Amino acid sequence: MGLEQCLSRLAYVPWILIVMSLAWWVWLLDAIWFQGARRTRNSAVGLWMMVVDTGPYGWKQCVTRRFLVILYLVLFGTAGVTSYGALRDRQFTLGILNAVGIALLAADAGGQNKYCKAPHLYQADNLRIPLTTTFNAAMVYVLPSRHYGFDAVHSPKIEYEHRSLDAKIALLFGPLAESGSKWSAFECGFNMRQIVNDHNKNIVRLADEQLINLAKWLYCKSDDRGIAVMRSIRCDRRDGVNLIGRELIMALLHAEYLLFELRERLPPDLNNEWSRLRNAKYSGQGDNIEPAAGFARTGKEGYQDAVSFIYKIFGLSVPDPSALDPEGPPPDRSEALSLEPESINDYVGKLWDMCCKADSTTLGAM
């Protein structure tokens, strides 16, 4: 058997699949090795860097030129050479198909796969909470896991991940922006709960240990080494910005709803800790349990209790003054309250009382 016949037989090997699979393994190891460096440097590190504005399919723009050249050389040296051998051996169909495969890969003409539209399932170490956006890239919060703190990442917009949020966001905030008379606290809370429940369906069954770690973090029940790391904020915080924001509270609300739904799987010492963030009176558990954070007191004091608990979740014993004690003039008129508040303290207190009546959870009211 001559060289051309050997190359022709080797053309049956799926070289493109093998080479690209090996390349992805190299990129994965590179991502793990340079993980810390990429968080502290804006320049390219290792073999690739995330270029978000290229979209979820623009992988070539994220790879260093040197590695991309090596990848093409390996492809041409395997699939290209064996295709030539197949053509010389008169295996025209095989040779042409392999050559076309290389051309399609090089030209990005193979069509997009269904990755972004396919159902996305989340494990405990990657519980992503998408934020509202009308752009093709957005911030995504990642809930903490053992030895990994709360994080925020800039990510291409994944259609399936945002589908429920995009469908409900207009119903959630549109009426308030258009006209206060069309907005109600009940509808706002109901739409928010639908968004949370729909997203949580994609979280696959968590191991008991993972669920316990998440409960200890959210309910502020333990400060051992692993949980202490979970309380940290892995991303950088912008100066002068407090933690009481709509998206951050919504991310915490996802965790609270998940733990409440799976509370029967928690051990006895954590089984009733859900009452720290949920009013037991409206949860079918009677009213003999201490009120949730923010529900024991009314007015601004109740709001401050809720803020303090939220900061405690992140390992911060002293909340930012701008979150605990808002300053400045109140709005001329509050559409939610249908009144003209006398002061910022009066506005915060009455707004908190109204939210507590509309929602039975601390984070839902917040």
Backbone hydrogen bonds, N-H to C=O, Kabsch-Sander energy under -0.5 kcal/mol:
donor,donor_aa,acceptor,acceptor_aa,energy
6,C,2,G,-1.9
7,L,3,L,-2.6
8,S,4,E,-2.0
9,R,5,Q,-2.0
10,L,6,C,-2.2
11,A,7,L,-1.0
12,Y,9,R,-1.5
13,V,10,L,-1.5
15,W,13,V,-2.5
18,I,14,P,-2.3
19,V,15,W,-3.0
20,M,16,I,-2.4
21,S,17,L,-2.1
22,L,18,I,-2.4
23,A,19,V,-2.2
24,W,20,M,-2.2
25,W,21,S,-1.8
26,V,22,L,-2.2
27,W,23,A,-2.4
28,L,24,W,-2.3
29,L,25,W,-2.3
30,D,26,V,-2.3
31,A,27,W,-2.5
32,I,28,L,-2.1
33,W,29,L,-2.5
34,F,30,D,-2.4
35,Q,32,I,-0.9
38,R,34,F,-2.2
39,R,35,Q,-0.8
39,R,36,G,-0.6
40,T,36,G,-0.6
40,T,37,A,-0.9
41,R,37,A,-1.0
45,V,48,W,-0.5
48,W,45,V,-0.8
49,M,62,C,-2.3
52,V,50,M,-0.6
54,T,51,V,-1.3
55,G,52,V,-2.0
58,G,55,G,-0.9
59,W,57,Y,-2.0
62,C,59,W,-1.0
63,V,60,K,-1.1
64,T,47,L,-2.7
68,L,64,T,-2.2
69,V,65,R,-2.4
70,I,66,R,-2.1
71,L,67,F,-2.4
72,Y,68,L,-2.3
73,L,69,V,-2.4
74,V,70,I,-2.3
75,L,71,L,-2.2
76,F,72,Y,-2.9
77,G,73,L,-2.2
78,T,74,V,-1.1
78,T,75,L,-0.5
79,A,75,L,-1.2
80,G,75,L,-1.7
81,V,76,F,-1.2
82,T,78,T,-2.3
83,S,79,A,-1.8
84,Y,80,G,-1.9
85,G,81,V,-2.2
86,A,82,T,-2.2
87,L,83,S,-2.3
88,R,84,Y,-2.4
89,D,85,G,-1.6
90,R,87,L,-1.5
91,Q,86,A,-3.5
92,F,90,R,-1.1
95,G,91,Q,-2.5
96,I,92,F,-2.8
97,L,93,T,-2.4
98,N,94,L,-2.1
99,A,95,G,-2.1
100,V,96,I,-2.8
101,G,97,L,-2.2
102,I,98,N,-1.9
103,A,99,A,-2.2
104,L,100,V,-2.9
105,L,101,G,-2.0
106,A,102,I,-2.5
107,A,103,A,-2.1
108,D,104,L,-0.7
108,D,105,L,-0.6
109,A,104,L,-2.0
110,G,104,L,-0.6
118,A,114,K,-1.7
121,L,119,P,-0.5
122,Y,202,N,-2.3
126,N,123,Q,-1.7
127,L,124,A,-0.5
128,R,126,N,-1.4
129,I,141,Y,-3.5
131,L,139,M,-1.2
138,A,155,S,-2.7
140,V,153,V,-2.6
141,Y,129,I,-2.3
142,V,151,D,-2.7
143,L,127,L,-2.5
143,L,141,Y,-0.5
145,S,148,Y,-1.5
147,H,226,G,-0.9
148,Y,145,S,-2.6
150,F,230,M,-0.7
150,F,232,S,-1.9
151,D,142,V,-2.1
153,V,140,V,-2.6
155,S,138,A,-3.0
155,S,153,V,-0.6
157,K,136,N,-3.0
159,E,157,K,-0.6
160,Y,116,C,-2.8
162,H,158,I,-1.6
163,R,159,E,-0.8
163,R,160,Y,-0.6
166,D,162,H,-3.2
167,A,163,R,-1.7
168,K,164,S,-1.7
169,I,165,L,-1.9
172,L,168,K,-1.9
173,F,169,I,-2.3
174,G,169,I,-0.5
174,G,170,A,-1.8
177,A,173,F,-1.9
178,E,174,G,-2.6
179,S,175,P,-2.7
182,K,179,S,-1.6
183,W,180,G,-1.3
188,C,184,S,-2.0
189,G,185,A,-2.5
190,F,186,F,-2.7
191,N,187,E,-2.5
192,M,188,C,-2.0
193,R,189,G,-2.3
194,Q,190,F,-1.9
195,I,191,N,-2.0
196,V,192,M,-2.3
197,N,193,R,-2.8
198,D,194,Q,-2.3
199,H,195,I,-2.0
200,N,196,V,-2.4
201,K,197,N,-0.9
202,N,199,H,-1.7
203,I,200,N,-1.6
204,V,122,Y,-1.6
204,V,202,N,-0.7
211,L,207,A,-2.3
212,I,208,D,-2.5
213,N,209,E,-2.3
214,L,210,Q,-2.0
215,A,211,L,-2.1
216,K,212,I,-2.7
217,W,213,N,-1.9
218,L,214,L,-2.5
219,Y,215,A,-2.7
220,C,217,W,-0.7
221,K,216,K,-1.9
222,S,216,K,-0.8
228,A,224,D,-3.1
229,V,225,R,-1.7
230,M,226,G,-1.5
231,R,227,I,-1.6
232,S,229,V,-1.2
234,R,150,F,-3.0
234,R,232,S,-0.7
235,C,150,F,-0.8
241,V,238,R,-1.6
242,N,240,G,-0.5
245,G,243,L,-1.7
249,I,245,G,-2.3
250,M,246,R,-2.0
251,A,247,E,-2.1
252,L,248,L,-2.0
253,L,249,I,-2.1
254,H,250,M,-1.6
255,A,251,A,-1.4
256,E,252,L,-2.3
257,Y,253,L,-2.5
258,L,254,H,-2.0
259,L,255,A,-2.3
260,F,256,E,-2.2
261,E,257,Y,-2.1
262,L,258,L,-1.6
263,R,260,F,-1.0
265,R,262,L,-1.8
266,L,263,R,-1.5
270,L,267,P,-2.0
271,N,267,P,-1.3
272,N,268,P,-0.5
273,E,270,L,-1.2
275,S,272,N,-1.5
276,R,273,E,-2.2
277,L,274,W,-1.7
278,R,274,W,-0.5
279,N,360,S,-3.7
280,A,278,R,-0.5
282,Y,279,N,-1.1
283,S,280,A,-1.8
285,Q,280,A,-1.4
293,A,276,R,-2.7
295,F,292,A,-2.5
296,A,292,A,-0.7
301,E,298,T,-0.7
302,G,298,T,-0.8
303,Y,299,G,-1.6
304,Q,300,K,-2.5
305,D,301,E,-1.9
306,A,302,G,-1.9
307,V,303,Y,-2.3
308,S,304,Q,-2.4
309,F,305,D,-1.8
310,I,306,A,-2.1
311,Y,307,V,-2.2
312,K,308,S,-1.7
313,I,309,F,-1.6
314,F,310,I,-0.9
315,G,312,K,-1.9
316,L,311,Y,-2.7
317,S,315,G,-0.6
323,A,320,D,-1.3
324,L,320,D,-2.4
325,D,321,P,-2.7
334,S,339,L,-3.0
335,E,333,R,-0.7
338,S,334,S,-1.7
339,L,334,S,-1.3
347,Y,343,S,-2.3
348,V,344,I,-2.7
349,G,345,N,-2.3
350,K,346,D,-2.2
351,L,347,Y,-2.3
352,W,348,V,-2.2
353,D,349,G,-2.1
354,M,350,K,-2.1
355,C,351,L,-2.1
356,C,352,W,-2.3
357,K,353,D,-1.5
358,A,354,M,-1.3
359,D,355,C,-1.6
362,T,277,L,-2.2
363,L,277,L,-0.5
365,A,361,T,-2.3
366,M,362,T,-2.1
